[in-house]
Amino acid sequence: MPTEPERSYHHGDLRRAVLTAALDVIAAEGPAALSLRDLARRAGVSHAAPAHHFKDRAGLLTAIATEGHGLLAAALGQAEDLRDLGVRYVNFAAAHPAHFQIMFRPELLHPDDPGLLAARERTRTLLRTAVEGRDDDPVVAFTAAWSMAHGFATLLLSHNLDGLLNGRNPEDAFRSLTGVMFGPVRSTPA
C-alpha cells in the first residue's frame, strides 16, 4: 500500500511565503478569513511553523501593516508636490489593497510593535512635511490632506466610486477632485 510522501519542513523563505499567502487571502476574502493554520497548509508546512515567525494572527497582520507602511513611504517619498503625494497614496491603495485594508486597523494589530511604530511614523512624517506652511494649524492641514486621499482610496477599493467614475482613471479623478477642493495647480515661475 503506497504511503503518503513525507512532508518537507524546509522552506526557502517561509516568512515571505506566509505573508504572500496572507495577502492573497485578505485581497480575496478580507482579514476575517485569515487563519494561521490555513496559511501553513497553503505553504505546505506544519500548522505550528508560521508561529515561529509571527507568534499569532495579530503578529502576522502587524508584519503586513509594517510592510505596507514601508511600501507606502517609498511611494510617497517620490512625490513632487502635495497633489502628487495624494495621487501616490491612492495608487498605493489600488496596487496594494490587502496591505491597505490592514494598515489602518489597529484593533487587528500589535499597536506597540516597534517596527510598526517606526514604519507608521515614516509615512506620517512624509505627509506632515508635505503640508507644512499650508495652514495656520499644521495638524488641520495634515488631517485634511490625509482624510481626502484616504477617503478617496477607501471609496475606490470598496467600489463605491464605480458608478461615479464612469470608467475614468482613478488617478485623473483624484487630481480633478483636488482641483475642485483646492484650486488648479499653479506652476512655479522659472
C-alpha positions in Angstrom: 0.0 0.0 0.0 1.5 3.3 -1.0 2.3 5.7 1.7 1.8 9.4 1.7 5.1 11.2 0.9 6.7 12.7 3.9 6.2 16.5 4.1 9.3 18.5 3.8 9.6 21.2 6.5 12.4 23.0 4.8 11.1 26.2 3.2 13.3 28.7 1.4 11.6 31.7 2.9 8.6 30.6 5.0 8.1 34.1 6.3 7.7 35.5 2.8 5.5 32.6 1.7 3.1 33.1 4.6 3.0 36.8 4.1 2.2 36.3 0.4 -0.5 33.8 1.1 -2.0 36.0 3.7 -2.1 39.0 1.3 -3.8 36.7 -1.2 -6.5 35.7 1.3 -7.0 39.3 2.5 -7.4 40.6 -1.0 -9.9 37.9 -2.0 -11.8 37.4 1.3 -10.9 40.1 3.8 -8.9 39.8 7.0 -11.6 37.9 8.8 -10.9 34.8 6.6 -7.3 34.7 7.7 -6.1 31.7 9.7 -2.5 30.7 10.5 -3.5 27.0 10.2 -4.8 27.6 6.7 -1.7 29.6 5.7 0.5 26.8 6.9 -1.4 24.4 4.8 -1.1 26.6 1.8 2.7 26.9 2.4 3.0 23.1 2.8 4.4 23.3 6.4 3.2 22.2 9.8 0.4 24.2 11.4 2.8 25.5 14.0 5.5 26.7 11.6 4.1 30.2 10.9 4.0 30.9 14.7 7.8 30.8 14.7 7.8 33.9 12.6 4.7 35.7 13.7 3.7 34.3 17.1 0.0 34.8 16.4 -2.5 36.2 13.9 -2.0 39.8 15.2 1.7 39.4 14.7 1.2 38.3 11.1 -1.2 41.3 10.5 1.3 43.6 12.2 4.0 42.4 9.8 1.7 43.1 6.9 0.9 46.6 8.2 4.6 47.3 8.7 5.5 46.1 5.2 2.6 48.2 3.9 3.8 51.4 5.6 7.3 50.8 4.1 5.9 50.4 0.6 3.7 53.5 1.1 6.6 55.6 2.4 8.7 54.6 -0.6 5.9 55.7 -2.9 5.2 58.9 -1.1 8.9 59.8 -0.9 8.9 60.2 -4.7 6.1 62.8 -4.8 6.7 66.1 -6.5 4.1 68.1 -4.5 1.1 67.6 -2.2 -1.3 66.7 -5.0 1.2 64.1 -6.4 1.5 62.8 -2.8 -2.2 62.2 -2.7 -2.2 60.6 -6.1 0.6 58.3 -5.0 -1.4 57.4 -1.8 -4.4 56.5 -3.9 -2.3 54.5 -6.4 -0.6 52.6 -3.5 -4.1 51.6 -2.1 -5.1 50.4 -5.6 -1.9 48.5 -6.1 -1.7 47.0 -2.6 -5.4 46.6 -1.4 -4.6 43.9 1.1 -1.9 45.9 2.8 -4.2 49.0 2.8 -7.0 47.0 4.4 -4.7 46.1 7.3 -2.6 49.2 7.8 -5.3 51.3 9.4 -7.0 48.7 11.5 -5.3 49.0 14.9 -7.7 46.5 16.6 -6.1 43.8 14.4 -2.5 44.6 15.2 0.0 44.7 18.0 -0.1 48.5 18.2 3.0 48.9 20.3 5.2 46.9 17.9 8.4 48.9 17.4 8.8 48.1 13.7 5.2 49.1 13.1 5.6 52.4 15.1 8.7 53.3 13.1 7.2 52.5 9.7 4.0 54.3 10.5 6.0 57.4 11.7 7.9 57.4 8.3 4.6 57.7 6.4 3.2 60.3 8.7 6.4 62.4 8.5 6.2 62.4 4.7 2.5 63.6 4.9 3.3 66.2 7.6 6.2 67.6 5.7 4.1 68.0 2.5 1.5 70.1 4.3 3.9 72.3 6.3 3.2 76.0 5.8 -0.2 75.4 4.1 -2.3 76.4 7.1 -2.0 78.2 10.4 -2.7 74.9 12.1 -0.5 72.1 10.6 -2.5 69.4 12.3 -5.6 70.6 10.5 -3.8 70.7 7.2 -2.3 67.2 7.8 -5.7 65.8 8.7 -7.5 67.4 5.7 -4.9 66.1 3.2 -4.8 62.6 4.7 -8.6 62.4 5.0 -9.1 63.3 1.4 -6.6 60.8 0.0 -7.5 58.0 2.4 -11.3 58.6 1.9 -10.9 58.5 -1.8 -8.8 55.4 -1.7 -11.2 53.7 0.7 -14.2 54.5 -1.6 -12.3 53.3 -4.6 -11.4 50.0 -3.1 -14.9 49.4 -1.8 -16.2 50.0 -5.3 -18.4 52.9 -4.1 -16.9 55.1 -6.8 -17.5 52.7 -9.7 -20.7 54.4 -11.0 -19.3 57.9 -10.3 -16.0 57.4 -12.2 -17.7 56.1 -15.3 -14.6 54.3 -16.4 -12.4 57.3 -15.7 -8.9 56.6 -14.4 -8.9 57.0 -10.6 -5.6 59.0 -10.7 -7.2 61.6 -13.0 -10.4 61.6 -11.0 -8.4 62.3 -7.8 -6.4 65.1 -9.4 -9.7 66.7 -10.6 -11.1 66.3 -7.1 -8.2 68.1 -5.6 -8.6 70.8 -8.2 -12.2 71.3 -7.1 -11.2 71.4 -3.4 -8.0 73.4 -3.6 -8.0 75.1 -7.0 -5.8 74.4 -10.0 -2.2 73.6 -9.7 -0.1 76.7 -10.1 3.2 76.3 -11.9 6.1 77.9 -10.2 7.9 80.7 -12.1 11.3 79.7 -13.6 
